[in-house]
C-alpha cells in the first residue's frame, strides 16, 4: 500500500495529462491518494420504489422493463436527445438522455434495469432525465458519489478507483497492530478500502467506515502525542513561588473563580518538572488578559523575561496601555514593538531586550524578526492563537531556551476539537464571566428594514452612546457588496447628517488607525464604520450597538467575536445582523447567533456546519487533513483511538518495533505536509 503513494495517478488506464490535472485539483496525485479519496455519500439502490409512488423531486431507484427502442432526436448541432419508455407492473416512465450514444446499445427492449434519478410527475405522465442505470442482476446496493471538480464526474472517479483497486497487493501490511484490531473489533485494511468504495451492504459500509475513522484518529493521536512528548522539555525557568495574590491586589476589581483557578493551573505547571505548554480558552469578555497579566507578574518576579505576541497593532496598543498601567506601577519594565514602531526606537528596544533591560515586550509579528534577541526569555504568550500558524509560534519560542508557553484563544473550541487542534497543549477553560458582563440582544433583519435600524442607532447615539457598523470589504471593485469606504460616505451624506462618523480598515497605516481608535474611545466619533479589523481586542465600553452588513459573509463564530465588541460597559447592548440571503442553511446559522450568547454552543454549530478544516484552518494549525473522521459525530471512536494510541506508545514510545513499523510510516506521512513538519 505504501508504494502506491509513490505511483503517479497517470499510471492508471484512462488518465492522461488533462485528467491528471483535474485530479490534482482534488489533491489526488498518486494511486494511494485515490484509494484514500473516499466517497462523500452513496446512492441507495437497495430501496426500490414503484414508479407511481416515487417521491416528487427527490432521487430514488425504480425497477422497470424497457418497452420501446431508444429513439434519437437531433435538436441542434452538438445536441442529441435519446428517449426511451420503461414500465413496471403499474405505470410507465419516459426517460430522456442527452448526448449519450451508449444507451442505444445498453437499453435493449425487454431488458430489466434499475434506474436511479429524480422522477417528475406531469399530470398522469412520469418522466426522468439522465438517470444512472444498471441491469438488475449487476446493480450495486450502494453506489459511491465522490467529491467532484468541473470536468471530472463522480462516475469517472469511480472507474479510476476500480482500476486502482486491482493494483492492491494480495497482502496489505496494516498500520493498526493485530492486537488493537482485535481489541476494538476492527476489520482489516483491505476489507475496509474495498468496502468504503464499493460496499456490499450497509453493514459492510458501517464496518469499513468505523475502521478507517479509527485509523485516521489513531494516526492523529499518535502523532500529536509524539509532538507533545517532544515539547515536554525540562523546566529551566521555575517560578519561585505563586505571586498571584500580590497581583490580584493591584487590580481595581476582584478576579472570578475561573481566573483564579486557571492562573493556579498555569503557575503549578511553571513550578513543576517540565515547562508549561497550555491553552487558555475563554469566551469573549471572560478575562483572559488579566490571567495573562497574572502569569507575567509571577514570571517577572521570578527573574524571567516575557514575550506577549498579538495579531494586530490595535490590540498591541490596548494591551500595552493595560500592562503598562498595572505592571508598570509595580516597577516592571514594559515595552511595545510593532511594525510601525519608529526605526530608532526599534533599535533601542531590541538592544534593551538583549541585555534584559525590558521585562515584558508586547508586540505583533515584529517580534519574529531575526534581529530580535532575548537575554532571558522564560515565558511566551500568544493571544488570539487562531491568527498565528504553528511555525510562527515555534519561531517565537525558539528565541528562548525551552520557555513556558501559554496560548490564548477567544474563539471557543469544542473540547473534542481542542483535543485535536491543540494536542500538544494542556487545556484550561475560563468558564465564568466577570460581574457586569451582559447578554447582548441580537436581531436578524433584511435590508428593507435597514432604515428602522438606523433610526434605532440615532436614538441610542442621542442618549450619549456610540455604535459600530461592520462591512465585509474595504472597497468594492470586484464585488457588489457595499464597501466600508462607500458605506461610510453614504451614511454621512444620506442617513446620519450631523453625526460624527469614523472609518477604520486594515489598509490604514498604524498611526491613522490609532488616531481613529483614540478618537472613538474619547467619544469624539459617534459611529465607527469598520471592517473586521475590530474583531479582536477592541474595548470601548460606551459603544452599545453593532450593526453588521452582509452578515451572511461571516462565519457564525466570527459574528460572535464581532458582537463581543459591545456589551463591555454598564449599558444595555445590541447587535443587528443585516442580510438578504435566501439560503435556508445561512438563515438558520444567523438565527443561531440570535438565539444564544454562549460562544461554545455557537462554535459547536459552526464546526458541524463548516467542518474542522474551515473552522480553524487545518494547515495553519498543524492539523492534518482528516478525510473521513467527523470530530463531532465520531467522539466515541476518538476516545477509543486515543486509548489505543496511549497503549501503543506506553510499550513502544518511538514506534521502533516491527509490528509498529507501518504505523510509524503512516503517522509520518500524515503529518508530512502540515506547517512545522513532523518527524520521529
VENDA-V446283 format. One record per run of one state. SS is the DSSP state (a for helix, b for strand, c for the rest). FROM is the first residue (numbers start at 1). TO is the last residue. If there is no record, write none. Layout:
# VENDA-V446283
((SS/FROM/TO) (SS/FROM/TO))
This chain:
# VENDA-V446283
((c/1/1) (a/2/6) (c/7/7) (b/8/8) (a/9/11) (c/12/16) (a/17/25) (c/26/29) (b/30/30) (a/31/35) (c/36/40) (b/41/44) (c/45/47) (b/48/49) (c/50/50) (a/51/53) (c/54/58) (b/59/66) (c/67/70) (b/71/76) (c/77/78) (b/79/87) (c/88/91) (b/92/98) (c/99/101) (a/102/106) (c/107/111) (b/112/122) (c/123/124) (b/125/129) (c/130/131) (b/132/135) (a/136/138) (c/139/141) (b/142/145) (c/146/148) (b/149/149) (c/150/151) (b/152/152) (c/153/153) (a/154/165) (c/166/177) (a/178/183) (c/184/188) (a/189/197) (c/198/201) (a/202/231) (c/232/233) (b/234/234) (c/235/243) (a/244/248) (c/249/256) (a/257/270) (c/271/273) (b/274/274) (c/275/276) (b/277/282) (c/283/287) (a/288/301) (c/302/304) (b/305/309) (c/310/312) (a/313/326) (c/327/327) (a/328/330) (c/331/333) (b/334/337) (c/338/342) (a/343/354) (c/355/359) (b/360/363) (c/364/364) (a/365/368) (c/369/376) (b/377/382) (c/383/384) (a/385/387) (c/388/389) (a/390/397) (c/398/403) (b/404/409) (c/410/414) (a/415/421) (c/422/425) (b/426/430) (c/431/440) (b/441/445) (c/446/446) (a/447/462) (c/463/465) (b/466/470) (c/471/472) (b/473/473) (c/474/482) (b/483/483) (a/484/495) (c/496/500) (b/501/504) (c/505/509) (a/510/521) (c/522/526) (b/527/530) (c/531/531) (a/532/534) (c/535/542) (b/543/548) (c/549/550) (a/551/553) (c/554/555) (a/556/563) (c/564/573) (b/574/578) (c/579/583) (a/584/595) (c/596/598) (a/599/616) (c/617/634) (a/635/651) (c/652/657) (a/658/671) (c/672/680))
